């Protein structure tokens, strides 16, 4: 992996359940760490569901090899949130390759 390709900063978030004073729980996303990344567009499509049109975008994200990343995390990049679809550890390139899809909220 060439270090010069890692020109974008992304944040990794994990879900945490928070209990309030009445005993109810709510889900909150907490930032775990930031990483430098190389991001490429992989695919995209315009879809319609229940009369609503939305765009799906899948990006390929490459970071230095990292064992702490898991599929339950979210990624934030350029003001958009991404859900992790797959994680591949490439030992030859010493990189972790992540497929991530934009979350349409």
C-alpha positions in Angstrom: 0.0 0.0 0.0 1.3 3.4 -0.9 0.9 5.9 2.0 0.3 8.8 -0.4 -3.0 7.2 -1.4 -4.5 7.6 2.1 -5.6 11.2 1.5 -9.0 11.2 3.2 -10.0 11.2 6.9 -12.8 8.9 8.0 -14.4 8.3 11.5 -15.5 4.9 12.8 -18.5 4.8 15.2 -19.9 2.0 17.3 -23.4 1.6 18.8 -23.8 2.0 22.5 -27.0 1.6 24.6 -27.6 4.4 27.1 -30.0 3.9 30.0 -31.8 7.0 31.2 -33.0 7.8 34.8 -36.4 6.0 34.2 -34.8 2.8 33.0 -35.4 3.2 29.3 -32.6 2.6 26.8 -31.7 4.5 23.7 -29.1 3.8 21.0 -26.3 6.3 20.5 -23.3 6.2 18.1 -20.0 6.9 19.8 -16.8 7.8 17.8 -14.1 5.1 18.4 -11.3 6.3 16.2 -10.2 8.2 13.0 -8.2 6.6 10.2 -6.7 7.8 6.9 -8.3 6.2 3.9 -8.4 5.8 0.1 -12.0 5.9 -1.1 -13.2 4.8 -4.5 -16.7 4.8 -6.0 -17.8 1.2 -6.7 -21.5 1.3 -7.7 -24.7 3.2 -7.5 -28.3 3.0 -8.5 -31.5 5.0 -8.3 -34.3 2.9 -6.6 -37.9 3.3 -5.8 -39.6 1.7 -2.8 -43.1 2.5 -1.5 -43.4 5.5 -3.8 -40.1 7.0 -2.5 -37.0 7.4 -4.7 -33.6 7.0 -3.1 -30.1 6.6 -4.3 -27.9 3.7 -3.2 -24.1 4.3 -3.4 -21.5 1.7 -2.5 -17.9 2.8 -2.0 -14.7 0.8 -1.5 -12.6 2.1 1.4 -9.0 1.1 1.9 -7.2 1.7 5.2 -4.0 0.4 6.8 -4.6 -3.1 8.3 -6.8 -2.8 11.4 -8.2 -5.6 13.5 -10.5 -3.3 15.5 -12.9 -2.7 12.6 -16.1 -4.9 12.6 -19.3 -5.0 10.6 -21.4 -3.6 13.4 -19.6 -0.2 13.1 -20.6 2.8 11.0 -18.3 5.1 9.0 -18.6 8.8 8.6 -17.0 10.5 5.6 -17.6 13.9 4.1 -20.8 14.4 6.2 -22.4 11.2 5.1 -22.8 8.0 7.2 -22.0 4.6 5.7 -22.9 1.1 6.9 -20.3 -1.6 6.5 -21.2 -4.4 4.1 -18.0 -6.4 4.1 -14.5 -6.3 5.5 -11.5 -8.0 3.8 -8.0 -8.1 5.3 -5.3 -8.1 2.6 -2.1 -9.1 4.2 -0.1 -8.8 1.0 -0.9 -5.1 0.8 -1.1 -4.7 4.6 -4.5 -3.1 4.1 -8.1 -3.6 5.2 -10.6 -3.2 2.3 -14.1 -2.2 3.4 -17.3 -2.2 1.2 -19.7 0.5 2.6 -23.1 1.7 1.5 -24.5 5.2 2.2 -27.2 5.3 4.8 -30.2 7.2 3.4 -31.9 8.9 6.4 
